[in-house]
Amino acid sequence: MPDMFDQASDLETREREAAISMARSRLSGGPGPEWIDGRPHCRECGEEIPAARINALPNCSLCRDCQQEMENN
C-alpha cells in the first residue's frame, strides 16, 4: 500500500507532465495564425506575423511580442 509520500510524488509527477504538455501545445503554436486576406495574423493582438517567423515556425499563432509576453507570465 503506497504511503502518503508516494501518493504526493505521483500527484506531483502527473501535474508536472500535464503542465509540460500544455506548455508544449502553446509553444507549438496551437491552432496556427489567423489568416486575413491571405496573410497570417497574431491571434492575440491581430498584427500581421512576419514571413520570416511563419517560415521558421509554420504553425505559430502569436507574433513575437505576444509570444514573449505569454512566456513571461
N, C-alpha and C positions, 0 to 999 in steps of 0.2 A: 504494500500500500504506500503510495507516494506521500511524502510528508509535505508540510506547508511550504518549505523552501523549494522543493521540486516543482510544486504547482505554481509558485510565483515565478520561477525561472521559465517554465513552459509558457506561461501567460506573457512574460516579457518577450520571449522569442517570437511568439505569434504576433504580438503588437508591433515589434520591430520589423518583421517581414511584411506586414500589411503597410506600414509607413513607407518602407523602401519601395514596395510595389506601386503605391500611389505616387510617390515622387518620380519614379521612372516613367510612369504613364504621362505625368505632366511634362517632364523634360523631353519625352519623345515627341511631344507636340500634340498629343491628344487627337482631336478631330481634324487638325490641319487649319490653314488660314481661311479666312472668309474671302471668297472671290467676288470682286466687284469690277465689272467691265473688263474681265479677263486678267485682272491684276490681284495679287494676294494682299490682303489687309489684315492687320492685327485684330484679333477677336476681343481685345481689351480696350484699346484706345481708338481703333479704326484707322490708324495711319497705315499707309502703304508699306509693306515689308520689302526691303531692297532685294533685288535679284540675287546678289551675292549670298545673302542669308538663306534664301529659298534654295539656291544651288547647294549650299553646304548642309542645310537641314530641311529637306524637301517637305516634311510634314509639320514644320513648326507652325504654331498658331499665334505666337506673340512676337512683337517686334523686340529688338534687343533691350530697349529701356524697360518695357513691361516685364520681360523675362527676368532681368536683373532685379527689379523690384519684387517680383514674386519669390525669387530665390532668397532675397534678404529678409523676407517676412516669415 
